[in-house]
Amino acid sequence: MSAFEFFFSFYGLLLGLSVAELVGGFARVLHERQRVRFGWLTPLLALFVAVDLVTFWNQAWVFFRAAPFNPALLLVGLIIAATFYIAASITFPRVTAEGVETAIDLDAHFWAHRGVVFGCVFAANAMVWLLLGALAGISEVWAAVWTPRLMFGVALFAACTLAGAFARQRGVVIAALLVLLAYALWNMARAASALFATGVWTPAVGS
């Protein structure tokens, strides 16, 4: 087992729990849909959190693939993934704990908990930025990772997640969520375009 495989068996498990919590929350809401007012803010927030989780999985491959084994990296991975788990677990309400007669408004849930969700997503990403910044300070190779495009993305992400967490004007919060989601989906569309541009892959039929 390589150092990365050992690290990712731990880090990936924790991120996987966040995915399970997010999907499970949505499933529980669907199960209780007769007493749920869906709205659109919480589903959009859940989509953003899900796409950012995919981004974190991708970052693990890009940034940690060549990392040596070190307990400090396991601790960093634990803190980052645990912070993301909190965000994922709060995105949807715990419908089974609210009583069968209690109506659930997902828009109201969004406004009550958006600070924690956006704040945790920002904190998890900020820890990765700090780690990459520290590596850039001691290595020219890592310094080259900080391209203008990456720095723009970091600034945009930080501004919008902080606005989503702390802005008092509802219009500002909604605009921040829409910008974050649009930027995340745009990055996924670019990745898909690059995949198809390479001719995708050959099926392993008959092998």
C-alpha positions in Angstrom: 0.0 0.0 0.0 1.4 3.4 -1.0 1.5 6.4 1.3 -1.4 8.0 -0.7 -3.5 4.8 -0.6 -3.1 4.7 3.2 -3.9 8.4 3.5 -6.9 8.2 1.2 -8.3 5.1 2.9 -8.8 7.4 5.9 -9.6 10.8 4.2 -11.8 9.3 1.6 -13.8 7.4 4.2 -14.5 10.7 6.1 -15.5 12.5 2.9 -17.7 9.5 2.0 -19.6 10.0 5.2 -20.3 13.6 4.2 -21.7 12.4 0.9 -23.8 9.8 2.7 -25.1 12.4 5.1 -26.0 14.7 2.3 -27.8 12.1 0.2 -29.4 10.6 3.3 -30.7 14.0 4.3 -32.3 14.4 0.9 -33.8 10.9 1.0 -35.3 11.6 4.5 -36.9 14.8 3.2 -38.4 12.9 0.3 -39.7 10.3 2.6 -41.6 12.9 4.6 -42.5 15.0 1.6 -46.2 15.2 2.6 -45.2 17.6 5.4 -42.4 19.3 3.7 -42.5 22.7 1.9 -39.5 22.3 -0.5 -38.7 25.7 -1.9 -35.5 26.0 -3.8 -32.8 27.5 -1.5 -31.9 24.3 0.4 -31.8 22.1 -2.7 -29.5 24.6 -4.4 -27.3 24.7 -1.3 -27.2 20.9 -1.2 -26.2 20.9 -4.9 -23.4 23.3 -4.2 -22.1 21.3 -1.2 -22.2 18.1 -3.3 -20.2 19.7 -6.1 -17.7 21.1 -3.6 -17.3 17.6 -2.1 -16.4 16.3 -5.6 -13.9 19.1 -5.8 -12.3 18.0 -2.5 -12.1 14.4 -3.8 -10.3 15.7 -6.9 -8.0 17.9 -4.7 -6.9 14.8 -2.7 -5.7 13.2 -5.9 -4.0 16.3 -7.3 -2.4 17.7 -4.1 -1.8 14.6 -1.9 -1.0 11.9 -4.4 2.8 12.4 -4.0 2.7 13.2 -0.3 4.8 11.1 2.1 3.2 9.2 5.0 2.9 11.5 8.0 0.6 11.5 10.9 0.2 15.3 10.7 -1.3 14.9 7.2 -3.8 12.4 8.7 -4.7 15.0 11.3 -5.1 17.7 8.7 -7.3 15.4 6.7 -9.4 14.6 9.7 -10.0 18.3 10.5 -10.9 19.2 6.9 -13.2 16.2 6.4 -14.9 16.6 9.8 -15.6 20.3 9.0 -17.2 19.3 5.7 -19.2 16.6 7.5 -20.8 19.2 9.7 -21.8 21.3 6.7 -23.3 18.2 5.0 -25.2 17.0 8.0 -26.8 20.4 8.6 -27.8 21.1 4.9 -31.0 19.2 5.3 -33.2 19.1 8.4 -33.4 16.1 10.7 -37.0 15.5 9.8 -37.4 12.3 11.9 -36.6 14.3 15.1 -39.3 16.9 14.6 -42.4 14.9 15.1 -44.8 13.5 12.5 -47.2 16.5 12.9 -44.6 19.2 12.4 -44.5 20.9 9.1 -41.0 21.5 7.6 -40.1 24.5 5.5 -36.8 24.0 3.7 -36.4 27.7 2.9 -36.8 28.5 6.6 -34.2 25.8 7.4 -31.9 27.4 4.9 -32.1 30.8 6.6 -31.7 29.3 10.0 -28.6 27.2 9.2 -26.9 28.9 6.2 -24.3 30.5 8.5 -23.1 27.1 9.7 -23.1 25.5 6.3 -21.4 28.3 4.4 -19.0 28.9 7.3 -17.9 25.2 7.5 -17.5 25.0 3.7 -15.4 28.2 3.8 -13.3 26.8 6.7 -12.7 23.5 5.1 -11.5 25.2 1.9 -9.5 27.8 3.8 -7.5 25.0 5.5 -6.6 23.6 2.0 -5.6 27.1 0.9 -3.4 27.6 4.0 -1.7 24.3 3.4 -1.0 25.1 -0.3 0.2 28.5 0.8 2.6 27.0 3.3 3.9 24.6 0.7 4.3 27.5 -1.8 6.4 29.3 0.7 9.0 26.5 0.7 8.8 25.2 -2.8 8.9 26.8 -6.2 7.0 23.9 -7.7 4.1 24.5 -5.3 4.3 28.3 -5.8 3.6 27.6 -9.5 0.3 26.0 -8.5 -1.0 29.5 -7.5 -1.9 30.6 -11.0 -3.9 33.8 -11.6 -7.0 31.6 -12.4 -6.6 29.7 -9.1 -6.2 33.0 -7.1 -9.3 34.4 -8.8 -11.2 31.3 -7.9 -10.1 31.4 -4.3 -11.0 35.1 -3.9 -14.4 34.5 -5.5 -15.1 31.5 -3.4 -14.0 33.1 -0.2 -16.1 36.3 -0.9 -19.2 34.4 -1.8 -19.1 31.8 1.1 -18.5 34.6 3.6 -21.3 36.6 2.2 -23.5 33.5 2.3 -22.6 33.0 5.9 -22.7 36.5 7.3 -24.5 38.9 5.0 -27.7 40.4 6.4 -29.4 41.2 3.2 -31.2 38.1 1.8 -30.7 39.2 -1.8 -26.9 39.3 -1.2 -27.0 35.7 0.3 -29.0 34.4 -2.6 -26.8 36.1 -5.1 -23.7 34.6 -3.4 -25.2 31.1 -3.5 -26.1 31.5 -7.2 -22.6 32.7 -8.1 -20.9 29.8 -6.1 -23.1 27.3 -7.8 -22.6 28.8 -11.3 -18.8 28.8 -10.8 -18.8 25.3 -9.5 -20.9 24.0 -12.4 -18.8 25.9 -14.9 -15.6 24.2 -13.6 -17.4 20.8 -13.9 -18.4 21.7 -17.5 -14.8 22.6 -18.3 -13.6 19.3 -16.9 -16.2 17.4 -18.9 -15.2 19.3 -22.0 -11.6 18.3 -21.5 -12.6 14.7 -21.0 -14.4 14.5 -24.3 -11.7 16.4 -26.1 -9.3 13.5 -25.2 -11.6 10.9 -26.8 -12.7 9.7 -23.3 -11.6 6.1 -22.8 -11.6 2.7 -24.3 -14.1 0.1 -22.9 -12.5 -2.9 -21.3 -14.7 -5.3 -23.2 -13.4 -8.8 -23.7 -10.3 -8.2 -21.5 
